Amino acid sequence: MKTLCDDPRAEPPSPPSPPADGECCESECGDACIWTDYYEARARYEQALAEWRARQREQ
């Protein structure tokens, strides 16, 4: 079954926004850090972008 994400005409995914200045508490809170969340979202974005680009080449 095709989904909207499979539509080759779909727009590319949008990258996540990094935390704003002052959002990080600088307490090295590990997995709870907003930078950790950002880097995980960035990795998901990179994967989605690679998949989108592959669909564009298949057209």
Secondary structure, 3 states (H helix, E strand, C coil): CCCHHHCCCCCCCCCCCCCCCCCCCCCCCHHHCHHHHHHHHHHHHHHHHHHHHHHHHHC
